[in-house]
Amino acid sequence: MAEQPQPISPVKNFFAGGFGGVCLVFVGHPLDTIKVRLQTQPKPQPGQPPLYSGTFDCFRKTLVGEGVRVLYRGMAAPIIGVTPMFAVCFFGFGLGKKLQQRTPDDVLTYPQLFAAGMLSGVFTTVIMAPGERIKCLLQIQAATGETKYSGSLDCAKQLYREAGIRGVYKGTVLTLMRDVPASGMYFMTYEWLKNILTPEGKSVSDLSAPRILFAGGLAGIFNWAVAIPPDVLKSRFQTAPPGKYPNGFRDVLRELIREEGVASLYKGFTAVMIRAFPANAACFLGFEVAMKFLNWIAPGL
């Protein structure tokens, strides 16, 4: 059973989650760029090597050929979106927990925490889908040798002009397929690890920063273990030319399996896992620090 040391406040979760999300993006965006480039690299011609042989090769070629700044290309979109997105994510988790409590003192089971996490994934998709679409397009355009978009806002304007709101929200179903189960795993794992790491006789709220970092980092690993296959499909679908996949993710899945095998669903695995631990450790530490600050300045909120 999971310990709830104090009444759940979705409002505090909202503000603390936003701060945690900003921490996540600053730490994790460079490896997210590498992940997207690996996932969307073109299939090599017969007899030719792939553009990138793996995570470290992609990192080296990107750094040498384009410099450090390119690793942060497209970060404006997630930074602009991440504060409300993670705010809504943690709000959804807090609300999901609160809705399952009969009284404020009820202790939730881990399946209940998983269900609350899944609700947070539904909440975030509205904000996440367009931000992911813009981010992926900006991250891969340097590798294609052309500069179609001058930045996040220009990319959003062009997408809307070309296909309306549907163009901006392309990949929403795949974003849901990725984030709903992955968010359930994310939050349940974090709460489970916090309880395991809390010394006997101590409160979860007194957990040290290194233990919070460890729990948050491992929660990120578990999250992405679930999320990678739909994330690969989403990246391919969101960066494909209009009309390439008329049946949506089913066409993407068939093409990937036919041409590159099942292992293609785990493209970018190393980059994701290297990124997942520090980025999510930073996210949850930022969340916990912000939550303690909010509890101090507004204990009754």
Contacts in CASP RR format, 6 or more apart in sequence:
PFRMAT RR
TARGET T0000
AUTHOR 0000-0000-0000
METHOD contacts of the structure
MODEL  1
MAEQPQPISPVKNFFAGGFGGVCLVFVGHPLDTIKVRLQTQPKPQPGQPP
LYSGTFDCFRKTLVGEGVRVLYRGMAAPIIGVTPMFAVCFFGFGLGKKLQ
QRTPDDVLTYPQLFAAGMLSGVFTTVIMAPGERIKCLLQIQAATGETKYS
GSLDCAKQLYREAGIRGVYKGTVLTLMRDVPASGMYFMTYEWLKNILTPE
GKSVSDLSAPRILFAGGLAGIFNWAVAIPPDVLKSRFQTAPPGKYPNGFR
DVLRELIREEGVASLYKGFTAVMIRAFPANAACFLGFEVAMKFLNWIAPG
L
1 107 0 8 1.000
1 108 0 8 1.000
1 109 0 8 1.000
1 110 0 8 1.000
2 107 0 8 1.000
2 108 0 8 1.000
2 109 0 8 1.000
2 110 0 8 1.000
2 113 0 8 1.000
2 191 0 8 1.000
2 192 0 8 1.000
2 195 0 8 1.000
3 107 0 8 1.000
3 195 0 8 1.000
3 198 0 8 1.000
3 203 0 8 1.000
3 204 0 8 1.000
4 97 0 8 1.000
4 105 0 8 1.000
4 106 0 8 1.000
4 107 0 8 1.000
4 108 0 8 1.000
5 203 0 8 1.000
5 204 0 8 1.000
5 205 0 8 1.000
6 205 0 8 1.000
6 295 0 8 1.000
7 104 0 8 1.000
8 94 0 8 1.000
8 97 0 8 1.000
8 98 0 8 1.000
8 101 0 8 1.000
8 104 0 8 1.000
9 94 0 8 1.000
9 301 0 8 1.000
10 91 0 8 1.000
10 92 0 8 1.000
10 94 0 8 1.000
10 95 0 8 1.000
10 98 0 8 1.000
11 91 0 8 1.000
11 301 0 8 1.000
12 291 0 8 1.000
12 294 0 8 1.000
12 295 0 8 1.000
12 298 0 8 1.000
12 301 0 8 1.000
13 90 0 8 1.000
13 91 0 8 1.000
13 92 0 8 1.000
13 93 0 8 1.000
13 94 0 8 1.000
13 291 0 8 1.000
14 87 0 8 1.000
14 88 0 8 1.000
14 90 0 8 1.000
14 91 0 8 1.000
15 87 0 8 1.000
15 290 0 8 1.000
15 294 0 8 1.000
16 90 0 8 1.000
16 286 0 8 1.000
16 287 0 8 1.000
16 288 0 8 1.000
16 290 0 8 1.000
16 291 0 8 1.000
16 294 0 8 1.000
17 86 0 8 1.000
17 87 0 8 1.000
17 89 0 8 1.000
17 90 0 8 1.000
17 91 0 8 1.000
17 283 0 8 1.000
17 287 0 8 1.000
17 290 0 8 1.000
18 82 0 8 1.000
18 83 0 8 1.000
18 84 0 8 1.000
18 85 0 8 1.000
18 86 0 8 1.000
18 87 0 8 1.000
18 90 0 8 1.000
18 287 0 8 1.000
18 290 0 8 1.000
19 83 0 8 1.000
19 286 0 8 1.000
19 287 0 8 1.000
19 289 0 8 1.000
19 290 0 8 1.000
20 86 0 8 1.000
20 282 0 8 1.000
20 283 0 8 1.000
20 284 0 8 1.000
20 285 0 8 1.000
20 286 0 8 1.000
20 287 0 8 1.000
20 290 0 8 1.000
21 82 0 8 1.000
21 83 0 8 1.000
21 85 0 8 1.000
21 86 0 8 1.000
21 283 0 8 1.000
21 286 0 8 1.000
21 287 0 8 1.000
22 79 0 8 1.000
22 82 0 8 1.000
22 83 0 8 1.000
22 86 0 8 1.000
23 282 0 8 1.000
23 283 0 8 1.000
23 285 0 8 1.000
23 286 0 8 1.000
24 82 0 8 1.000
24 86 0 8 1.000
24 279 0 8 1.000
24 280 0 8 1.000
24 282 0 8 1.000
24 283 0 8 1.000
25 75 0 8 1.000
25 78 0 8 1.000
25 79 0 8 1.000
25 82 0 8 1.000
25 279 0 8 1.000
26 282 0 8 1.000
27 278 0 8 1.000
27 279 0 8 1.000
27 282 0 8 1.000
28 275 0 8 1.000
28 278 0 8 1.000
28 279 0 8 1.000
28 282 0 8 1.000
29 71 0 8 1.000
29 72 0 8 1.000
29 74 0 8 1.000
29 75 0 8 1.000
29 78 0 8 1.000
30 71 0 8 1.000
30 72 0 8 1.000
30 275 0 8 1.000
31 271 0 8 1.000
31 272 0 8 1.000
31 274 0 8 1.000
31 275 0 8 1.000
31 279 0 8 1.000
32 135 0 8 1.000
32 139 0 8 1.000
32 271 0 8 1.000
32 275 0 8 1.000
33 62 0 8 1.000
33 70 0 8 1.000
33 71 0 8 1.000
33 72 0 8 1.000
33 73 0 8 1.000
33 74 0 8 1.000
33 139 0 8 1.000
34 55 0 8 1.000
34 58 0 8 1.000
34 59 0 8 1.000
34 62 0 8 1.000
34 71 0 8 1.000
34 268 0 8 1.000
34 271 0 8 1.000
35 268 0 8 1.000
35 271 0 8 1.000
35 272 0 8 1.000
35 275 0 8 1.000
36 135 0 8 1.000
36 136 0 8 1.000
36 139 0 8 1.000
36 140 0 8 1.000
36 235 0 8 1.000
37 52 0 8 1.000
37 58 0 8 1.000
37 62 0 8 1.000
37 139 0 8 1.000
37 140 0 8 1.000
37 143 0 8 1.000
38 52 0 8 1.000
38 54 0 8 1.000
38 55 0 8 1.000
38 58 0 8 1.000
38 267 0 8 1.000
38 268 0 8 1.000
38 271 0 8 1.000
39 231 0 8 1.000
39 232 0 8 1.000
39 235 0 8 1.000
39 236 0 8 1.000
39 267 0 8 1.000
39 268 0 8 1.000
40 136 0 8 1.000
40 140 0 8 1.000
40 235 0 8 1.000
40 236 0 8 1.000
40 239 0 8 1.000
41 50 0 8 1.000
41 51 0 8 1.000
41 52 0 8 1.000
41 143 0 8 1.000
42 51 0 8 1.000
43 259 0 8 1.000
43 260 0 8 1.000
44 50 0 8 1.000
44 51 0 8 1.000
51 143 0 8 1.000
52 58 0 8 1.000
52 61 0 8 1.000
54 268 0 8 1.000
54 270 0 8 1.000
55 268 0 8 1.000
55 270 0 8 1.000
55 271 0 8 1.000
55 274 0 8 1.000
58 271 0 8 1.000
59 271 0 8 1.000
62 70 0 8 1.000
62 71 0 8 1.000
63 71 0 8 1.000
66 142 0 8 1.000
70 142 0 8 1.000
73 138 0 8 1.000
73 139 0 8 1.000
73 142 0 8 1.000
74 134 0 8 1.000
74 135 0 8 1.000
74 138 0 8 1.000
74 139 0 8 1.000
74 151 0 8 1.000
74 152 0 8 1.000
75 135 0 8 1.000
76 151 0 8 1.000
76 152 0 8 1.000
77 131 0 8 1.000
77 134 0 8 1.000
77 135 0 8 1.000
77 138 0 8 1.000
77 152 0 8 1.000
77 155 0 8 1.000
78 131 0 8 1.000
78 135 0 8 1.000
80 152 0 8 1.000
81 127 0 8 1.000
81 131 0 8 1.000
84 127 0 8 1.000
85 124 0 8 1.000
85 127 0 8 1.000
85 128 0 8 1.000
86 124 0 8 1.000
86 283 0 8 1.000
88 120 0 8 1.000
88 123 0 8 1.000
88 124 0 8 1.000
88 126 0 8 1.000
88 127 0 8 1.000
89 120 0 8 1.000
89 121 0 8 1.000
89 123 0 8 1.000
89 124 0 8 1.000
89 183 0 8 1.000
90 120 0 8 1.000
90 287 0 8 1.000
91 120 0 8 1.000
91 123 0 8 1.000
92 116 0 8 1.000
92 117 0 8 1.000
92 119 0 8 1.000
92 120 0 8 1.000
92 121 0 8 1.000
92 123 0 8 1.000
93 116 0 8 1.000
93 117 0 8 1.000
93 119 0 8 1.000
93 120 0 8 1.000
93 183 0 8 1.000
93 187 0 8 1.000
94 116 0 8 1.000
94 120 0 8 1.000
95 116 0 8 1.000
95 119 0 8 1.000
96 115 0 8 1.000
96 116 0 8 1.000
96 117 0 8 1.000
96 119 0 8 1.000
96 120 0 8 1.000
97 108 0 8 1.000
97 112 0 8 1.000
97 113 0 8 1.000
97 116 0 8 1.000
99 116 0 8 1.000
100 106 0 8 1.000
100 108 0 8 1.000
100 112 0 8 1.000
100 115 0 8 1.000
100 116 0 8 1.000
101 108 0 8 1.000
108 116 0 8 1.000
110 188 0 8 1.000
110 191 0 8 1.000
110 192 0 8 1.000
111 188 0 8 1.000
113 184 0 8 1.000
113 187 0 8 1.000
113 188 0 8 1.000
113 191 0 8 1.000
113 192 0 8 1.000
114 184 0 8 1.000
114 185 0 8 1.000
114 187 0 8 1.000
114 188 0 8 1.000
115 184 0 8 1.000
116 184 0 8 1.000
116 187 0 8 1.000
117 183 0 8 1.000
117 184 0 8 1.000
117 186 0 8 1.000
117 187 0 8 1.000
117 188 0 8 1.000
118 180 0 8 1.000
118 181 0 8 1.000
118 183 0 8 1.000
118 184 0 8 1.000
120 183 0 8 1.000
120 184 0 8 1.000
120 187 0 8 1.000
121 176 0 8 1.000
121 179 0 8 1.000
121 180 0 8 1.000
121 182 0 8 1.000
121 183 0 8 1.000
121 184 0 8 1.000
122 176 0 8 1.000
122 179 0 8 1.000
122 180 0 8 1.000
124 179 0 8 1.000
124 183 0 8 1.000
125 172 0 8 1.000
125 175 0 8 1.000
125 176 0 8 1.000
125 179 0 8 1.000
128 175 0 8 1.000
128 179 0 8 1.000
129 169 0 8 1.000
129 170 0 8 1.000
129 171 0 8 1.000
129 172 0 8 1.000
129 175 0 8 1.000
130 156 0 8 1.000
130 168 0 8 1.000
130 169 0 8 1.000
132 171 0 8 1.000
132 175 0 8 1.000
132 234 0 8 1.000
132 238 0 8 1.000
133 159 0 8 1.000
133 167 0 8 1.000
133 168 0 8 1.000
133 169 0 8 1.000
133 170 0 8 1.000
133 171 0 8 1.000
133 238 0 8 1.000
134 152 0 8 1.000
134 155 0 8 1.000
134 156 0 8 1.000
134 159 0 8 1.000
134 168 0 8 1.000
135 152 0 8 1.000
136 235 0 8 1.000
136 238 0 8 1.000
136 239 0 8 1.000
137 148 0 8 1.000
137 149 0 8 1.000
137 155 0 8 1.000
137 159 0 8 1.000
137 238 0 8 1.000
137 239 0 8 1.000
138 149 0 8 1.000
138 151 0 8 1.000
138 152 0 8 1.000
138 155 0 8 1.000
140 239 0 8 1.000
141 147 0 8 1.000
141 148 0 8 1.000
141 149 0 8 1.000
148 158 0 8 1.000
149 155 0 8 1.000
149 158 0 8 1.000
156 168 0 8 1.000
159 167 0 8 1.000
159 168 0 8 1.000
159 170 0 8 1.000
160 167 0 8 1.000
160 168 0 8 1.000
162 242 0 8 1.000
163 170 0 8 1.000
163 242 0 8 1.000
170 237 0 8 1.000
170 238 0 8 1.000
171 234 0 8 1.000
171 237 0 8 1.000
171 238 0 8 1.000
171 249 0 8 1.000
173 248 0 8 1.000
173 249 0 8 1.000
174 230 0 8 1.000
174 233 0 8 1.000
174 234 0 8 1.000
174 237 0 8 1.000
174 238 0 8 1.000
174 249 0 8 1.000
175 234 0 8 1.000
177 230 0 8 1.000
177 233 0 8 1.000
177 234 0 8 1.000
177 249 0 8 1.000
178 227 0 8 1.000
178 230 0 8 1.000
178 231 0 8 1.000
178 234 0 8 1.000
179 227 0 8 1.000
181 226 0 8 1.000
181 227 0 8 1.000
182 223 0 8 1.000
182 224 0 8 1.000
182 226 0 8 1.000
182 227 0 8 1.000
183 223 0 8 1.000
185 222 0 8 1.000
185 223 0 8 1.000
185 225 0 8 1.000
185 226 0 8 1.000
186 219 0 8 1.000
186 220 0 8 1.000
186 222 0 8 1.000
186 223 0 8 1.000
186 280 0 8 1.000
187 219 0 8 1.000
189 218 0 8 1.000
189 219 0 8 1.000
189 220 0 8 1.000
189 222 0 8 1.000
189 223 0 8 1.000
190 215 0 8 1.000
190 216 0 8 1.000
190 219 0 8 1.000
190 284 0 8 1.000
193 214 0 8 1.000
193 215 0 8 1.000
193 216 0 8 1.000
193 218 0 8 1.000
193 219 0 8 1.000
194 204 0 8 1.000
194 207 0 8 1.000
194 211 0 8 1.000
194 212 0 8 1.000
194 215 0 8 1.000
195 204 0 8 1.000
197 207 0 8 1.000
197 211 0 8 1.000
197 214 0 8 1.000
197 215 0 8 1.000
198 204 0 8 1.000
198 206 0 8 1.000
198 207 0 8 1.000
205 292 0 8 1.000
207 215 0 8 1.000
207 288 0 8 1.000
209 285 0 8 1.000
212 281 0 8 1.000
212 284 0 8 1.000
212 285 0 8 1.000
212 288 0 8 1.000
213 281 0 8 1.000
213 282 0 8 1.000
213 284 0 8 1.000
213 285 0 8 1.000
214 281 0 8 1.000
215 284 0 8 1.000
216 280 0 8 1.000
216 281 0 8 1.000
216 283 0 8 1.000
216 284 0 8 1.000
216 285 0 8 1.000
217 276 0 8 1.000
217 277 0 8 1.000
217 278 0 8 1.000
217 280 0 8 1.000
217 281 0 8 1.000
217 284 0 8 1.000
218 277 0 8 1.000
219 280 0 8 1.000
219 284 0 8 1.000
220 276 0 8 1.000
220 277 0 8 1.000
220 279 0 8 1.000
220 280 0 8 1.000
221 273 0 8 1.000
221 276 0 8 1.000
221 277 0 8 1.000
221 280 0 8 1.000
223 276 0 8 1.000
223 280 0 8 1.000
224 231 0 8 1.000
224 272 0 8 1.000
224 273 0 8 1.000
224 276 0 8 1.000
228 265 0 8 1.000
228 266 0 8 1.000
228 268 0 8 1.000
228 269 0 8 1.000
228 272 0 8 1.000
229 265 0 8 1.000
229 266 0 8 1.000
230 249 0 8 1.000
231 272 0 8 1.000
232 256 0 8 1.000
232 264 0 8 1.000
232 265 0 8 1.000
232 266 0 8 1.000
232 267 0 8 1.000
232 268 0 8 1.000
233 249 0 8 1.000
233 252 0 8 1.000
233 253 0 8 1.000
233 256 0 8 1.000
233 265 0 8 1.000
234 249 0 8 1.000
236 252 0 8 1.000
236 256 0 8 1.000
237 245 0 8 1.000
237 248 0 8 1.000
237 249 0 8 1.000
237 252 0 8 1.000
240 252 0 8 1.000
244 251 0 8 1.000
245 251 0 8 1.000
245 252 0 8 1.000
245 255 0 8 1.000
256 264 0 8 1.000
256 265 0 8 1.000
257 264 0 8 1.000
294 301 0 8 1.000
END
